[in-house]
Amino acid sequence: MQHVQAIPVKNLHHKSVQSVITQFAAIHLLTNREAEIIGLIALHGYSNKEIADHCNISEKTVKVHIDKIMDKVGTRSMRKLLAAIISNAV
């Protein structure tokens, strides 16, 4: 099992985390909306309803975007998606 160096949360800045998400989105050819959605999940822990409210779209549309993100990344698990984002940063 690979050892991952812990990064203290206080050292993570919103700007650097956002740049990680932007880079991740570029690697996986995510649309701007898909990148926005993974940012809301990764940075704020938003639920599908919270994402829908924030983006002024339906929850069903959020689910469609999440399904497309999962397909592009090659996972069906939110935990694995978040792990992939973090691995991209390390």
C-alpha positions as a LaTeX table, in Angstrom:
\begin{tabular}{lrrr}
\hline
Residue & $x$ (\AA) & $y$ (\AA) & $z$ (\AA) \\
\hline
Met1 & 0.00 & 0.00 & 0.00 \\
Gln2 & 1.36 & 3.40 & $-0.96$ \\
His3 & 2.01 & 5.88 & 1.84 \\
Val4 & 0.47 & 9.29 & 1.26 \\
Gln5 & 1.92 & 12.25 & 3.10 \\
Ala6 & $-0.70$ & 14.01 & 5.21 \\
Ile7 & $-1.23$ & 17.65 & 4.37 \\
Pro8 & $-2.49$ & 19.67 & 7.33 \\
Val9 & $-5.88$ & 21.16 & 6.51 \\
Lys10 & $-4.77$ & 24.60 & 7.67 \\
Asn11 & $-2.12$ & 24.59 & 4.90 \\
Leu12 & $-4.70$ & 24.04 & 2.16 \\
His13 & $-5.90$ & 27.26 & 0.62 \\
His14 & $-9.14$ & 27.53 & $-1.32$ \\
Lys15 & $-7.21$ & 28.84 & $-4.32$ \\
Ser16 & $-4.79$ & 25.91 & $-4.40$ \\
Val17 & $-7.60$ & 23.38 & $-3.97$ \\
Gln18 & $-9.52$ & 25.07 & $-6.77$ \\
Ser19 & $-6.47$ & 24.84 & $-9.03$ \\
Val20 & $-6.25$ & 21.10 & $-8.28$ \\
Ile21 & $-9.89$ & 20.73 & $-9.32$ \\
Thr22 & $-9.27$ & 22.79 & $-12.47$ \\
Gln23 & $-6.28$ & 20.62 & $-13.38$ \\
Phe24 & $-8.26$ & 17.45 & $-12.65$ \\
Ala25 & $-11.10$ & 18.70 & $-14.85$ \\
Ala26 & $-8.69$ & 19.42 & $-17.72$ \\
Ile27 & $-7.09$ & 15.97 & $-17.49$ \\
His28 & $-10.49$ & 14.25 & $-17.60$ \\
Leu29 & $-11.99$ & 16.61 & $-20.20$ \\
Leu30 & $-14.77$ & 17.78 & $-17.88$ \\
Thr31 & $-17.04$ & 20.61 & $-18.95$ \\
Asn32 & $-17.09$ & 23.85 & $-16.97$ \\
Arg33 & $-20.35$ & 22.78 & $-15.31$ \\
Glu34 & $-18.93$ & 19.36 & $-14.40$ \\
Ala35 & $-15.85$ & 21.04 & $-12.92$ \\
Glu36 & $-18.09$ & 23.40 & $-10.96$ \\
Ile37 & $-20.06$ & 20.46 & $-9.59$ \\
Ile38 & $-17.00$ & 18.49 & $-8.43$ \\
Gly39 & $-15.74$ & 21.69 & $-6.82$ \\
Leu40 & $-18.98$ & 22.10 & $-4.89$ \\
Ile41 & $-18.76$ & 18.49 & $-3.75$ \\
Ala42 & $-15.05$ & 18.46 & $-2.91$ \\
Leu43 & $-14.78$ & 21.94 & $-1.37$ \\
His44 & $-18.15$ & 22.28 & 0.32 \\
Gly45 & $-19.58$ & 18.76 & 0.58 \\
Tyr46 & $-22.78$ & 19.89 & $-1.12$ \\
Ser47 & $-25.62$ & 17.42 & $-1.59$ \\
Asn48 & $-27.30$ & 17.03 & $-4.96$ \\
Lys49 & $-30.10$ & 19.34 & $-3.77$ \\
Glu50 & $-27.63$ & 21.98 & $-2.59$ \\
Ile51 & $-25.80$ & 21.78 & $-5.93$ \\
Ala52 & $-29.10$ & 22.09 & $-7.80$ \\
Asp53 & $-30.07$ & 25.16 & $-5.77$ \\
His54 & $-26.63$ & 26.75 & $-6.16$ \\
Cys55 & $-26.52$ & 26.17 & $-9.95$ \\
Asn56 & $-30.23$ & 26.84 & $-10.58$ \\
Ile57 & $-30.72$ & 23.42 & $-12.17$ \\
Ser58 & $-32.82$ & 20.38 & $-11.22$ \\
Glu59 & $-31.56$ & 17.57 & $-9.02$ \\
Lys60 & $-32.04$ & 15.22 & $-11.96$ \\
Thr61 & $-29.67$ & 17.38 & $-14.04$ \\
Val62 & $-27.13$ & 17.27 & $-11.19$ \\
Lys63 & $-27.34$ & 13.46 & $-11.20$ \\
Val64 & $-26.82$ & 13.41 & $-14.98$ \\
His65 & $-23.72$ & 15.62 & $-14.60$ \\
Ile66 & $-22.36$ & 13.40 & $-11.80$ \\
Asp67 & $-22.95$ & 10.28 & $-13.94$ \\
Lys68 & $-21.04$ & 11.89 & $-16.82$ \\
Ile69 & $-18.19$ & 12.86 & $-14.46$ \\
Met70 & $-18.02$ & 9.30 & $-13.12$ \\
Asp71 & $-17.93$ & 7.90 & $-16.67$ \\
Lys72 & $-15.11$ & 10.24 & $-17.70$ \\
Val73 & $-13.08$ & 9.46 & $-14.58$ \\
Gly74 & $-13.82$ & 5.73 & $-14.77$ \\
Thr75 & $-15.45$ & 5.20 & $-11.40$ \\
Arg76 & $-18.93$ & 4.69 & $-9.98$ \\
Ser77 & $-18.04$ & 5.68 & $-6.42$ \\
Met78 & $-18.06$ & 9.20 & $-4.99$ \\
Arg79 & $-15.32$ & 8.17 & $-2.56$ \\
Lys80 & $-13.12$ & 6.98 & $-5.41$ \\
Leu81 & $-13.85$ & 10.16 & $-7.33$ \\
Leu82 & $-12.73$ & 12.27 & $-4.36$ \\
Ala83 & $-9.69$ & 10.02 & $-3.90$ \\
Ala84 & $-8.79$ & 10.55 & $-7.57$ \\
Ile85 & $-8.98$ & 14.33 & $-7.11$ \\
Ile86 & $-6.74$ & 14.15 & $-4.04$ \\
Ser87 & $-4.28$ & 11.77 & $-5.78$ \\
Asn88 & $-4.02$ & 14.26 & $-8.62$ \\
Ala89 & $-2.89$ & 16.89 & $-6.11$ \\
Val90 & $-0.14$ & 14.83 & $-4.54$ \\
\hline
\end{tabular}
